[in-house]
Amino acid sequence: MNLVLYFWMVLIVVVHTQKQACTATMFFTRGISVTNFLVGSSALAFQAFVLYPWHKQLDDDFEALKKENRQVLQALEAISLKDRKGTTPN
């Protein structure tokens, strides 16, 4: 009879420690999941609300710069053609 009582006591202690370990593991895993979600959400918000508008502004500025560069090249070509016409060989 004593052996059966001892067996049940050991079984209760093992189940109780496994339940505590399972709970600790569950909280640790849940904490990592929540941290991962927060980091991912923050990265997405930063990309959507900071980087995308900044990228759009840079793209617009780059297009304006290309337009200005084309105008300068056309002016230089016009000057070059004018110089060629003005200096004809005799």
JOJOLIN-V795221 format. One record per residue. N is the residue number from 1. NEAR is the number of other ideal C-beta (glycine too) atoms within 8 Angstrom. D_FIRST is the distance of its C-alpha to the first C-alpha in Angstrom with 2 decimals. Layout:
N|NEAR|D_FIRST + N|NEAR|D_FIRST
This chain:
1|4|0.00 + 2|5|3.75 + 3|6|5.36 + 4|7|5.31 + 5|8|6.45 + 6|8|8.69 + 7|8|9.98 + 8|8|11.01 + 9|8|12.61 + 10|8|14.48 + 11|8|15.56 + 12|8|16.92 + 13|8|18.75 + 14|8|20.25 + 15|8|21.41 + 16|8|22.85 + 17|8|24.76 + 18|8|26.03 + 19|8|27.23 + 20|8|29.05 + 21|8|30.55 + 22|8|31.60 + 23|8|33.21 + 24|8|35.02 + 25|8|36.22 + 26|8|37.35 + 27|8|39.36 + 28|8|40.88 + 29|8|41.89 + 30|8|43.24 + 31|8|45.18 + 32|8|46.78 + 33|8|47.68 + 34|8|49.30 + 35|8|51.16 + 36|8|52.41 + 37|8|53.62 + 38|8|55.43 + 39|8|57.14 + 40|8|58.22 + 41|8|59.51 + 42|8|61.41 + 43|8|62.98 + 44|8|64.05 + 45|8|65.53 + 46|9|67.40 + 47|9|68.80 + 48|8|69.84 + 49|7|71.33 + 50|8|72.69 + 51|8|73.30 + 52|9|74.66 + 53|8|77.36 + 54|8|78.29 + 55|8|78.56 + 56|8|80.75 + 57|8|83.02 + 58|8|83.33 + 59|8|84.17 + 60|8|86.89 + 61|8|88.32 + 62|8|88.35 + 63|8|90.25 + 64|8|92.80 + 65|8|93.21 + 66|8|93.82 + 67|8|96.43 + 68|8|98.17 + 69|8|98.12 + 70|8|99.79 + 71|8|102.49 + 72|8|103.18 + 73|8|103.40 + 74|8|105.80 + 75|8|107.95 + 76|8|108.05 + 77|8|109.02 + 78|8|111.78 + 79|8|113.11 + 80|8|112.95 + 81|8|114.89 + 82|8|117.44 + 83|8|117.97 + 84|7|118.44 + 85|7|121.05 + 86|6|122.85 + 87|6|123.18 + 88|5|124.80 + 89|3|126.60 + 90|2|130.47
